[in-house]
Amino acid sequence: MRLQPAILAFTVALGTAASAQNVINEYVIYPGSLGRYYDRGNLGVSQGEVLQGYHKSTLAGLGDDGSAARIESIVTPIADFRNNTQETYDVVVRGGSDAAGPDLTVAPLGEVLGLNTPLLTNGNRTAWYLNARLSVPIPIPQNDFFTVGLRFEAEPTWPNDGNAVMVSPMASHGSGMQQEDQVWNVVGDASNGNAGGAVVSQPIGRVSYHMRVGTSQPVFQLGVDDLGTLRFGYGGMFPQSGVSTLAAMVQHRSAAAAGQGRAFILAAMPIWTLSLPIPGINNRLWLNPTVLIPLGSFPLAASDGIGSVSLFPIPPVLPGATVGFQALTTDGASFWLTNAQNCRM
């Protein structure tokens, strides 16, 4: 059921605030406001989980400080379809595999339990931004599948009431038919794995869920330039051949204070299964150093440490090819490597 609640967005803060130096950068598989709606996927009236996958095929090194990878915040819009009946939900992070999705035979990588939507009185459909700054970061794989999402209660009156997550259709990403399906649902009670009959499935349409994953490490993301509008979703992973122009965005907010932030974009063969530490540079290289191709650089705004740039049109001679990208950032004194991302032409 695809429905649009009236949006009254404000922030719900969770966890204990970290040090002022621990500035958060965000990675989000989400193209913008075009075509978005709120839904429960395959859950319907059942309890279960709505999860955005971060697949090994397209991503490595997110939140990796050179020794381990961690999520330090999660931001996601969440809707209550009747705001005068308070809903309870959880944040959940799971491991698994690209092919099978979240693994219910092992415990989640991390959870935030017992959250509540705000209680209002008018009974309207209302949406909020959940902003969870984690006092204890959640570990994630350095180069493997994981998911981030929400666990909802059963709602027998859905769609008259109940929680839902923000969804973007495939068409809004500027992605091609080679796009992988990276969204997952767990239908049923998975608190004891799948012992209670919980089932992993995928909603139709190869959609995305709006899940912003935050880390203090610099973040790199590919997108597409859609007639002057940059969309950083599946389009950067699976661009439309012959139509899309690739775009790059880098976030390194801690470089903003120095006013000297700059990003250098690198390309190579697909992401390695192993990573390479480089003396004098923070974090690790996930690309083959023998075939690195520099694609240029651009400044990171002194106000927020974020910069983006259009790169080049997708060459029509590359259908089926996979190219890996990564960024090197600097604040004028030190250097960091970001996560890496694959692009399947």
LINURSUL-V533972 format. One record per pair of residues at least 12 apart in sequence whose ideal C-beta (glycine too) atoms are under 6 Angstrom apart, sorted by the first residue. I is the first residue (numbers start at 1). J is the second residue. D is the distance in Angstrom with one decimal. If there is no record, write none. Layout:
I&J&D / I&J&D
This chain:
1&159&4.6 / 2&37&4.7 / 2&39&5.5 / 3&159&5.6 / 4&37&5.5 / 5&38&5.8 / 5&79&4.7 / 5&125&3.0 / 5&127&5.4 / 6&124&5.7 / 6&125&5.7 / 7&127&4.6 / 8&126&5.0 / 9&129&5.3 / 10&128&5.9 / 11&129&5.4 / 11&131&4.5 / 12&130&5.2 / 13&131&5.5 / 14&132&4.2 / 15&133&4.7 / 15&134&4.9 / 15&135&4.2 / 16&135&3.6 / 22&216&4.8 / 23&253&4.1 / 23&254&4.7 / 24&73&5.2 / 24&214&4.1 / 25&215&5.9 / 25&218&6.0 / 25&219&4.1 / 25&251&3.8 / 25&253&5.7 / 26&212&4.6 / 26&214&5.0 / 27&62&5.7 / 27&213&5.0 / 27&219&5.0 / 27&221&5.9 / 28&212&4.4 / 29&208&5.0 / 29&233&5.4 / 30&208&5.8 / 30&210&4.7 / 30&233&5.5 / 31&168&5.7 / 31&172&5.0 / 31&173&4.7 / 31&231&3.8 / 31&233&3.7 / 32&231&5.7 / 34&172&4.3 / 35&169&5.0 / 35&172&4.3 / 36&166&5.7 / 36&168&5.1 / 37&167&5.5 / 38&79&4.2 / 38&164&4.0 / 38&166&5.8 / 39&164&5.5 / 39&167&4.9 / 40&164&5.1 / 41&185&4.3 / 41&203&4.1 / 42&185&4.4 / 42&187&5.4 / 42&201&5.1 / 42&203&5.5 / 43&187&5.8 / 45&155&5.7 / 45&156&5.2 / 45&158&4.9 / 46&154&5.7 / 46&187&5.4 / 47&153&5.4 / 47&154&4.1 / 47&189&5.8 / 48&186&5.1 / 48&187&4.5 / 48&188&5.8 / 49&92&5.9 / 49&149&5.6 / 49&151&4.7 / 49&186&4.0 / 50&149&5.1 / 50&150&5.6 / 50&165&4.7 / 50&185&5.9 / 51&102&5.9 / 51&147&3.9 / 51&149&3.5 / 51&184&4.4 / 52&148&5.7 / 52&149&5.8 / 52&183&6.0 / 52&209&4.2 / 52&211&4.2 / 53&147&5.0 / 53&182&4.0 / 53&184&5.5 / 54&146&5.4 / 55&98&4.7 / 55&145&5.7 / 55&182&5.4 / 56&98&5.5 / 56&144&5.1 / 56&145&5.1 / 57&98&5.5 / 58&237&4.6 / 58&342&4.9 / 59&341&5.7 / 60&143&4.3 / 60&271&4.7 / 60&286&4.7 / 60&340&4.9 / 61&286&5.1 / 61&339&4.1 / 61&340&5.5 / 62&339&4.2 / 63&215&3.7 / 63&217&5.6 / 64&142&5.1 / 65&217&5.7 / 66&283&4.9 / 66&284&5.7 / 69&140&5.1 / 69&142&4.6 / 70&137&3.8 / 70&139&5.6 / 71&138&4.6 / 71&140&5.6 / 71&213&5.5 / 72&134&5.7 / 72&137&4.7 / 72&214&5.3 / 72&215&5.4 / 72&216&5.9 / 73&133&4.9 / 73&214&3.2 / 74&91&5.7 / 74&132&4.6 / 75&131&5.1 / 75&212&3.9 / 76&130&5.4 / 76&210&5.8 / 76&211&5.1 / 77&127&5.4 / 77&129&5.6 / 77&166&4.2 / 77&210&5.5 / 78&128&5.9 / 78&130&5.3 / 79&127&4.2 / 79&164&4.6 / 80&117&4.4 / 80&126&5.7 / 80&163&5.8 / 81&125&4.9 / 81&159&6.0 / 81&161&5.3 / 81&162&5.5 / 82&123&5.5 / 82&161&4.0 / 83&120&4.1 / 83&124&5.8 / 83&126&4.2 / 84&121&5.4 / 84&123&4.6 / 85&161&5.7 / 86&116&5.5 / 86&117&6.0 / 86&119&4.4 / 87&117&4.6 / 87&163&4.8 / 88&116&5.6 / 88&153&5.8 / 89&115&5.5 / 89&150&5.5 / 89&152&5.4 / 89&163&5.4 / 90&111&5.9 / 90&113&4.9 / 90&151&4.1 / 91&112&4.0 / 91&132&5.9 / 92&108&5.2 / 92&111&5.2 / 92&151&5.1 / 93&108&6.0 / 93&109&4.5 / 93&110&4.5 / 93&138&5.1 / 93&148&5.3 / 94&108&5.0 / 94&147&4.9 / 95&109&5.5 / 95&146&5.4 / 96&145&5.2 / 97&145&5.2 / 98&145&5.3 / 101&184&4.3 / 101&200&4.8 / 102&147&5.2 / 102&184&5.6 / 102&200&6.0 / 104&190&5.3 / 104&193&4.4 / 104&194&4.3 / 105&193&5.5 / 109&138&5.8 / 110&138&3.1 / 112&132&5.8 / 147&184&5.8 / 148&211&4.7 / 148&213&5.8 / 150&165&5.8 / 165&209&5.2 / 166&210&4.0 / 167&207&5.1 / 168&208&4.8 / 169&207&5.7 / 170&205&5.9 / 170&206&4.5 / 173&233&4.1 / 173&234&4.1 / 173&235&4.4 / 174&224&4.1 / 174&226&5.0 / 174&231&5.4 / 174&235&3.4 / 174&244&5.5 / 175&234&4.0 / 175&235&4.7 / 175&238&4.5 / 176&238&5.4 / 176&240&4.5 / 176&241&5.8 / 178&238&5.0 / 178&344&5.6 / 179&206&5.5 / 179&234&5.2 / 179&238&3.9 / 181&202&5.2 / 181&206&4.7 / 183&207&5.5 / 183&209&5.7 / 184&202&6.0 / 185&201&5.2 / 185&203&6.0 / 186&198&5.5 / 186&200&5.7 / 187&199&5.1 / 208&233&5.8 / 218&252&3.9 / 218&329&4.7 / 218&336&5.0 / 218&338&4.6 / 219&251&4.5 / 219&338&6.0 / 220&250&5.4 / 220&327&4.1 / 220&338&3.7 / 220&339&5.7 / 221&249&4.9 / 222&236&3.0 / 222&325&5.9 / 222&341&5.1 / 222&343&5.7 / 223&235&6.0 / 223&236&4.2 / 223&247&4.5 / 224&239&5.5 / 224&244&4.3 / 224&247&6.0 / 225&245&4.1 / 225&247&4.7 / 225&310&4.3 / 230&247&4.7 / 230&308&5.7 / 232&249&5.6 / 238&344&5.4 / 239&314&5.2 / 241&314&5.9 / 241&319&5.1 / 242&316&4.6 / 244&314&5.3 / 245&310&5.5 / 245&313&4.8 / 246&311&4.3 / 247&310&5.0 / 248&265&5.2 / 248&309&5.7 / 248&311&5.7 / 249&308&4.1 / 250&263&3.8 / 250&307&5.5 / 250&327&4.9 / 251&306&4.9 / 252&300&5.8 / 252&305&4.9 / 252&329&4.4 / 253&305&3.8 / 255&300&5.6 / 255&305&4.8 / 255&331&3.8 / 256&302&5.6 / 256&304&5.6 / 256&305&3.6 / 258&331&4.4 / 258&332&5.3 / 259&302&4.0 / 260&331&5.6 / 260&332&2.9 / 261&300&3.2 / 261&305&5.3 / 261&331&5.6 / 262&297&5.7 / 262&299&5.5 / 262&330&5.4 / 263&298&6.0 / 263&300&5.9 / 263&307&5.7 / 263&327&4.9 / 263&329&5.1 / 264&297&4.5 / 264&328&4.4 / 265&295&4.3 / 265&327&5.5 / 266&292&5.3 / 266&326&5.2 / 267&293&4.6 / 267&295&5.6 / 267&323&5.7 / 267&325&5.3 / 268&287&3.9 / 268&288&4.9 / 268&291&5.0 / 268&292&5.2 / 268&324&5.2 / 269&288&5.1 / 269&291&5.8 / 270&322&4.5 / 270&324&4.9 / 270&342&5.4 / 271&286&5.1 / 271&324&4.6 / 271&340&4.9 / 271&342&5.4 / 272&286&5.7 / 281&335&4.6 / 281&337&6.0 / 282&336&4.3 / 283&336&5.5 / 283&337&4.2 / 285&337&5.7 / 286&326&5.9 / 286&340&3.7 / 287&324&5.1 / 287&326&5.2 / 314&345&6.0 / 318&345&4.3 / 319&345&5.7 / 321&345&4.7 / 322&342&5.5 / 322&344&4.9 / 323&343&5.1 / 324&340&5.7 / 324&342&5.3 / 325&341&5.5 / 326&338&6.0 / 326&340&4.1
